[in-house]
């Protein structure tokens, strides 16, 4: 099978590319570094020549709803239009568990992405997953008040990025299935403790206060709305196992 991976150089995309190649598939990476700009559409049509399935794991670094929506609408339209011209038979999109309960910020863009995929002419599959284990390190780097790191209060059930990638490739191999069962990690965690664990792994002993975020998004993070339901598929790697591996190689960070 010839599989194109949109965002194939990113955190999840790298795992998707590696997994697909190990499974014997011919892989095309769709990224600016390979000459494809999914926002403007430059290079997209040519890159999808003889592609059987597209796995979209693109992402954007923003918490602004308008920016997120603009990005995901542009990239999704680019992909769907190019797929329709090229005769691609399957579009697989990665989304996030529970975003209906918090349609703000970054999640607004993911909901817009889902709507376009569902309304499009290309047969599709959407996989919603919970936050990745690596999310804690991203929060540690970005959630700061002045020079101080903070940790948002959040209930989460994090999943290994590698396990998400494996499921995305399996869904591509299986053919269009529309909404796939949600995917989550093996157990619930506190994001506050996850962030503090990453900080210790990076050599920090500073106090990291827990901060409740305001508004509907903050409430959704605290009340469990972003946790998987009883029908979700569960991965195997725990956050503690991931953190042990991370601690052996994590460089110090201020």
Buried (B, 14 or more C-beta within 10 A) or exposed (E): BBBBBBBBBBBBBBBBBBBBEEBEBEBBBBBEEEEBBBBEBEBBBEBBEEBBBBBBBBBBEBEBBEBBBBBBBBBBBBBBBBBBEBEBBBBBBBBBBBBEBBBBBBBBBBBBBBEBBEEBEBBBBBBBBBBBBBBBBBBBBEBEEEEEBBBBBBBBBBBBBBBBBBBBBEBBBEEBBEEBBBBBBBEBBBBBBBBBBBBBBBEBEEEBEBBEBEEBBBBBBBEBBBBBEEEBBBBEBBBEEBBEEBBEEBEEBE
